[in-house]
Amino acid sequence: QVQVVESGGGLVQPGGSLRLSCAASGSTFSNYAMSWYRQNPGKKRELVARITGTGGLDYEDSVKGRFTISRDNAKNTVYLQMDSLKPEDTAVYYCNARVGILSKYYDYWGQGTQVTVSS
């Protein structure tokens, strides 16, 4: 079982910045694909950014150039740096760890952290 814990959400004005952190347990963290998703009430959870174990990156189109995902394997932590925030970025942000074990993949989720962009 992998424990996933997010932190760093809050209220920020449009144009501001926030950094989310996500710590995941396990001795093979460097092999995990780590992702950030977001969700608003009544809407589908959507992928925001992903970083693979080999450093591959993927971003949702609306955040390209504004958000940066990174990881620190020594700390078992992934980050989401969010700049130039917009009101439409408001959502609950969830961290996901995808773990490969014997040709199968398992998804582990954090509890979510609220990000509110408002003046």
C-alpha positions as CSV (number, residue, x, y, z in Angstrom):
1,Q,0.0,0.0,0.0
2,V,1.4,3.4,-1.0
3,Q,0.4,6.4,1.1
4,V,0.0,9.7,-0.8
5,V,-0.3,13.1,1.0
6,E,-0.7,16.5,-0.7
7,S,-0.1,19.9,0.8
8,G,0.3,23.5,-0.3
9,G,-3.2,24.5,-1.5
10,G,-4.9,27.8,-0.5
11,L,-6.3,31.0,-1.7
12,V,-4.4,33.1,-4.2
13,Q,-5.2,36.1,-6.4
14,P,-5.3,35.9,-10.2
15,G,-1.8,36.1,-11.6
16,G,-0.3,34.7,-8.4
17,S,1.6,31.5,-7.7
18,L,1.3,28.4,-5.5
19,R,3.4,25.3,-5.1
20,L,1.8,22.0,-4.3
21,S,3.7,19.2,-2.8
22,C,2.9,15.5,-2.7
23,A,4.8,12.9,-0.6
24,A,4.4,9.2,-1.4
25,S,5.7,6.3,0.6
26,G,7.6,3.3,-0.7
27,S,11.2,2.4,-1.4
28,T,10.8,2.4,-5.2
29,F,9.4,6.0,-5.5
30,S,11.8,6.7,-8.4
31,N,9.9,4.2,-10.5
32,Y,6.5,5.7,-9.9
33,A,4.7,7.7,-12.5
34,M,3.4,10.7,-10.5
35,S,0.5,12.9,-11.6
36,W,-1.6,15.8,-10.6
37,Y,-5.3,15.9,-11.3
38,R,-8.0,18.4,-10.5
39,Q,-11.7,18.3,-10.1
40,N,-14.6,20.6,-9.6
41,P,-18.1,19.6,-8.2
42,G,-20.1,17.8,-10.9
43,K,-17.2,17.6,-13.3
44,K,-14.9,14.8,-14.3
45,R,-11.4,14.6,-12.7
46,E,-8.9,15.8,-15.3
47,L,-5.2,15.3,-15.7
48,V,-3.1,18.4,-15.1
49,A,0.4,17.2,-15.3
50,R,2.4,13.9,-15.2
51,I,6.0,13.0,-14.7
52,T,7.2,9.4,-15.3
53,G,10.0,7.6,-13.5
54,T,12.3,8.4,-16.4
55,G,11.4,12.1,-16.3
56,G,9.0,12.2,-19.2
57,L,6.5,15.1,-18.9
58,D,2.9,15.7,-20.0
59,Y,0.7,18.7,-19.4
60,E,-2.9,19.5,-20.0
61,D,-3.1,22.2,-22.8
62,S,-4.5,25.0,-20.6
63,V,-1.6,24.9,-18.1
64,K,1.3,24.6,-20.5
65,G,3.8,27.4,-19.9
66,R,2.2,28.2,-16.5
67,F,2.6,25.0,-14.5
68,T,5.7,22.9,-13.9
69,I,5.8,19.4,-12.5
70,S,9.0,18.1,-10.9
71,R,10.1,15.4,-8.6
72,D,12.8,14.9,-5.9
73,N,13.4,11.2,-5.6
74,A,15.6,11.6,-2.5
75,K,12.6,13.1,-0.7
76,N,9.9,10.8,-2.3
77,T,8.1,14.0,-3.3
78,V,6.6,15.5,-6.4
79,Y,5.8,19.2,-6.9
80,L,3.5,21.3,-9.0
81,Q,4.6,24.9,-9.4
82,M,1.6,26.9,-10.5
83,D,2.3,30.4,-11.9
84,S,0.0,33.0,-13.6
85,L,-3.0,31.4,-11.9
86,K,-6.4,32.0,-13.3
87,P,-9.9,31.7,-11.7
88,E,-10.5,28.7,-13.9
89,D,-7.7,26.9,-12.2
90,T,-9.8,26.8,-9.0
91,A,-10.4,23.1,-8.1
92,V,-9.5,20.4,-5.7
93,Y,-6.1,19.1,-6.8
94,Y,-5.3,15.4,-6.3
95,C,-2.0,13.6,-6.4
96,N,-1.8,10.2,-8.0
97,A,1.0,7.6,-7.8
98,R,0.9,4.8,-10.4
99,V,2.9,1.8,-9.3
100,G,3.9,-1.0,-11.6
101,I,4.1,-4.5,-10.0
102,L,4.5,-7.7,-12.0
103,S,3.1,-6.2,-15.3
104,K,0.1,-4.6,-13.5
105,Y,-0.4,-1.0,-12.5
106,Y,-2.0,0.2,-9.3
107,D,-3.2,3.8,-8.7
108,Y,-3.0,5.4,-5.3
109,W,-4.6,8.8,-4.5
110,G,-4.2,11.5,-2.0
111,Q,-7.0,13.2,-0.1
112,G,-6.9,16.3,-2.3
113,T,-6.0,20.0,-1.6
114,Q,-8.2,22.9,-2.4
115,V,-6.8,25.7,-4.7
116,T,-8.9,28.8,-5.0
117,V,-8.0,31.6,-7.4
118,S,-10.0,34.7,-6.6
119,S,-9.6,38.4,-6.0
